[in-house]
Amino acid sequence: MSSHTSFIATIIVAALVSTGCASTTNVKPVDQTAHKIDKVCIIKNPKVIVGDMVPVIQDGFSRHGIPTQLIEAPTAANCAYTLNYTARQEWDFNTFLSYARMDLLFQGQAFAYVEYDHSGFDSKKWASTATKLDPLIDQLLVGFTGGPIKSDQPVATTPKTDVYAELIKLDELRAKGIITQAEFDAQKQKILASTK
């Protein structure tokens, strides 16, 4: 090989390395006019070894106000909307997400998806799973703006439970002689009337 040919080959390789072959992405977003998603069951894929794949999906849906539940099989829960996912990671001095796909299904029929495929010499290949997938999940769920779901919100008690607790406290006050029987009866009537 002549030095001129070798020089040209070096320039071509350098150009490929510097420009890279960027990752490709495909998104078919949810049609909000056809789908009002209130919950999504994520079907666990035991073949996926990308450790943060499910948390990234859950955070992405939560960001759009859609709660999720991880299930073992499609029949494990009563969910109209389910999500199948797959992912691969590769090694190049460190592991990185090289491929991911998520398919949203309504009653078993796919209607929206996200696909990420890394190829070439893109230096961003070592970016986190969230960095790669968050923008795609946002495109998938564009228009869903419910805001993040806070898991630490207190569970609302039913009025019946509240009334029962109030009556018990009231009875304790009567038993200790803090209030009279007449006061107990009057307060009890008010509490019961407030539930009607």
Secondary structure as UniProt FT lines:
FT   HELIX           3..19
FT   STRAND          24..28
FT   TURN            32..34
FT   STRAND          40..43
FT   TURN            46..47
FT   TURN            51..52
FT   HELIX           53..63
FT   TURN            64..65
FT   STRAND          68..71
FT   HELIX           74..76
FT   STRAND          81..91
FT   STRAND          95..106
FT   TURN            107..108
FT   STRAND          109..117
FT   TURN            120..121
FT   HELIX           123..126
FT   HELIX           129..140
FT   TURN            141..143
FT   TURN            151..152
FT   HELIX           159..175
FT   TURN            176..177
FT   HELIX           181..194
//
